[in-house]
Amino acid sequence: MKKLLAVAAMGVALAGCSQYSRSDRALGGAAIGAGTGAVVGGLATNSAGGAVVGGVLGGAAGAIIGAETTPRACYGRDQYGNRYRVQCP
C-alpha cells in the first residue's frame, strides 16, 4: 500500500510540470532563429553566403535564448488539491 501511495505521489508531482523541456525550447528557438537569420542575412547582403551566415548565427542565438527562457516553476498537487512546487525536469 505504501509503494502504491509513493508511486501515486510521484505521478501527481510530475503531472504538474511544464510540457516543454529545455531541449524542446532550444530546438524551437534554433529553428525560429535560423529561419529569421537566413531571411535577414539574405535580404541584407543579397547573397546566399549572407543567408547562410545569418542562419547559423540566428540558429545559435535562438537555441541559447530558447533554452534560457524555459519556465522553471513547476507545480504539483497533493491529494487535497493544494499546489506545491516541484523540481522541473
LUMKEPA-564140 format. One record per residue (C-alpha): residue in one letter; chain; x, y, z. Coordinates in Angstrom, 2 decimals, padded with zeros to 5 digits. Layout:
BEGIN
A,A,X,Y,Z $
...
END
This chain:
BEGIN
M,A,000.00,000.00,000.00 $
K,A,002.82,002.41,000.82 $
K,A,004.50,001.70,-002.51 $
L,A,001.27,002.47,-004.33 $
L,A,000.94,005.78,-002.47 $
A,A,004.55,006.67,-003.26 $
V,A,004.06,005.96,-006.97 $
A,A,000.83,007.97,-006.98 $
A,A,002.55,010.90,-005.26 $
M,A,005.35,010.88,-007.83 $
G,A,002.82,010.77,-010.65 $
V,A,000.96,013.75,-009.23 $
A,A,004.22,015.66,-008.79 $
L,A,005.26,015.05,-012.38 $
A,A,001.82,015.84,-013.77 $
G,A,002.19,019.49,-012.82 $
C,A,005.43,020.00,-014.72 $
S,A,005.69,022.01,-017.87 $
Q,A,005.25,020.08,-021.08 $
Y,A,008.26,021.85,-022.57 $
S,A,011.76,020.90,-021.53 $
R,A,014.88,022.99,-022.08 $
S,A,015.87,020.89,-025.07 $
D,A,012.44,021.32,-026.69 $
R,A,012.63,025.08,-026.29 $
A,A,016.21,025.19,-027.53 $
L,A,015.24,023.26,-030.65 $
G,A,012.27,025.51,-031.34 $
G,A,014.32,028.64,-030.73 $
A,A,017.05,027.39,-033.04 $
A,A,014.55,026.74,-035.83 $
I,A,012.92,030.15,-035.50 $
G,A,016.27,031.92,-035.16 $
A,A,017.82,030.12,-038.13 $
G,A,014.88,030.91,-040.36 $
T,A,014.76,034.55,-039.35 $
G,A,018.54,034.94,-039.55 $
A,A,018.65,033.42,-043.02 $
V,A,015.95,035.75,-044.31 $
V,A,017.51,038.85,-042.77 $
G,A,021.04,037.87,-043.83 $
G,A,019.92,037.13,-047.38 $
L,A,017.99,040.39,-047.69 $
A,A,020.77,042.47,-046.17 $
T,A,023.55,041.13,-048.40 $
N,A,021.65,039.92,-051.47 $
S,A,023.75,036.74,-051.44 $
A,A,023.46,033.13,-050.41 $
G,A,026.54,033.49,-048.20 $
G,A,024.82,036.16,-046.15 $
A,A,021.79,033.93,-045.76 $
V,A,023.96,031.04,-044.57 $
V,A,025.84,033.18,-042.06 $
G,A,022.59,034.74,-040.83 $
G,A,021.02,031.31,-040.47 $
V,A,023.92,029.94,-038.45 $
L,A,024.13,032.95,-036.15 $
G,A,020.35,033.15,-035.78 $
G,A,020.10,029.45,-035.02 $
A,A,022.77,029.63,-032.32 $
A,A,021.21,032.71,-030.73 $
G,A,017.73,031.19,-030.90 $
A,A,018.87,027.98,-029.25 $
I,A,020.51,029.84,-026.38 $
I,A,017.57,032.17,-025.85 $
G,A,015.04,029.33,-026.11 $
A,A,016.84,027.21,-023.53 $
E,A,017.40,030.05,-021.09 $
T,A,013.80,031.27,-021.16 $
T,A,012.34,027.91,-020.15 $
P,A,009.97,028.40,-017.23 $
R,A,011.38,026.79,-014.11 $
A,A,008.35,027.00,-011.87 $
C,A,006.75,023.56,-011.86 $
Y,A,003.93,022.73,-009.51 $
G,A,002.28,019.56,-008.39 $
R,A,-000.93,018.98,-006.46 $
D,A,-001.44,016.82,-003.42 $
Q,A,-004.49,014.64,-002.81 $
Y,A,-006.37,017.66,-001.40 $
G,A,-005.76,019.83,-004.46 $
N,A,-003.17,022.07,-002.82 $
R,A,-000.37,023.26,-005.10 $
Y,A,003.25,022.76,-004.17 $
R,A,006.46,023.42,-006.03 $
V,A,008.43,020.52,-007.53 $
Q,A,011.73,020.42,-009.38 $
C,A,011.33,020.77,-013.12 $
P,A,012.85,018.18,-015.44 $
END
